[in-house]
Amino acid sequence: GDSVTQMEGPVTLSEEAFLTINCTYTATGYPSLFWYVQYPGEGLQLLLKATKADDKGSNKGFEATYRKETTSFHLEKGSVQVSDSAVYFCALSDNFNKFYFGSGTKLNVKP
Amino acid sequence: DAGVTQSPTHLIKTRGQQVTLRCSPKSGHDTVSWYQQALGQGPQFIFQYYEEEERQRGNFPDRFSGHQFPNYSSELNVNALLLGDSALYLCASSLVGWQGGHEQFFGPGTRLTVL
């Protein structure tokens, strides 16, 4: 079945450091890929998405490229801020809009 | 524009009891999905409702059931509660349930504690 695997956390970075959170997926069809962010005590918010191979999703300085050949959708940001501290979830949706989430990666950014 | 709302915010029940959680989708959305998020884990898909019918279901027992009303709001019912049902229950809404690629908008969740 479809699934998502993302790197375990926590990831601890200093402010202005480069961020990469790895995400790989397994899917039988042609999924859409998403990154969601969850701040403490809140629900999930969409960060970015890509709906087909080679698409790049971007938002708030975060980027991820849909790589079909490596079945990956790694999240990157060139310079993280303390306010980026949260839990990040990689997810895919199948052709019927059923979502599969990774286990989440907690990011801690220190001043 | 109100987003996805859920009630109640928190709930404490004892083993064997039944619980009903409620969700109102984002305005204009016609599809509601429910997820269970255990502490430190990603959300797990329970089921999805579209046009008042359960369209897809995840790997959850029949103790978990739901309903969608004509105004697209939805309920999640869990019978015979177990300690392991303690989790954050998230509702998500989207538009046109049968087409992939549509983002799901999540509510803040209901925190269920089973004692």
Contacts between the chains, C-beta under 8 A, distances in Angstrom:
chain1	res1	chain2	res2	distance
A	4	B	42	7.8
A	30	B	100	7.6
A	31	B	100	7.0
A	32	B	100	5.4
A	32	B	101	4.0
A	34	B	103	6.7
A	36	B	106	7.7
A	42	B	108	6.3
A	43	B	4	7.7
A	43	B	90	6.3
A	43	B	106	4.2
A	43	B	107	5.5
A	43	B	108	4.4
A	43	B	109	5.4
A	44	B	43	7.2
A	44	B	90	7.0
A	44	B	92	7.9
A	44	B	106	4.2
A	45	B	106	7.3
A	46	B	103	4.9
A	46	B	104	7.9
A	46	B	105	7.5
A	49	B	101	7.6
A	49	B	103	6.0
A	51	B	100	7.8
A	51	B	101	4.2
A	89	B	42	5.4
A	89	B	43	7.5
A	91	B	42	7.8
A	93	B	100	5.3
A	93	B	101	6.7
A	93	B	102	7.7
A	93	B	104	7.8
A	94	B	100	6.3
A	95	B	100	4.6
A	96	B	55	7.3
A	96	B	56	5.9
A	96	B	97	7.6
A	96	B	98	6.2
A	96	B	100	6.9
A	97	B	31	7.0
A	97	B	33	7.9
A	97	B	48	7.3
A	97	B	94	6.1
A	97	B	97	5.6
A	97	B	98	6.9
A	97	B	99	6.7
A	97	B	100	5.5
A	97	B	101	7.9
A	97	B	102	5.9
A	97	B	104	7.6
A	98	B	33	7.8
A	98	B	45	6.0
A	98	B	48	6.5
A	98	B	56	5.1
A	98	B	58	7.9
A	99	B	33	7.0
A	99	B	35	7.7
A	99	B	43	7.6
A	99	B	45	6.1
A	99	B	92	7.6
A	99	B	104	6.1
A	100	B	45	7.0
A	101	B	35	7.8
A	101	B	42	3.6
A	101	B	43	4.9
A	101	B	44	7.5
A	102	B	42	5.4
A	103	B	40	7.9
A	103	B	41	5.7
A	103	B	42	4.8
A	104	B	40	7.5
A	104	B	41	7.1
A	104	B	42	5.1
